[in-house]
Amino acid sequence: MTLFTTTLILKNKAVPYQVYKEGDRLFFKPVDMNSGTDAPIFWVRNSGGVWKPINITEVQLIKQVQANISGHYAEMQEANKE
């Protein structure tokens, strides 16, 4: 089940991703695997309140993913209150 869709900026190109929940991890998968951009598939786990990508090391992408997840979770919590 898709939790949310989002767009990440990779090499100055907007890449849409679908985000799924897999156990205690979030799974990020590019919507278009044939976009011509080397868009990684990756997992993110919450460790001590910090979302940490499991299989990517690029600092800018990690910061972008962490900010993105925080924003989406805040939106989902607000929606659940209504």
Order of alpha helices (4+ residues) and beta strands (2+ residues): beta-beta-beta-beta-beta-alpha
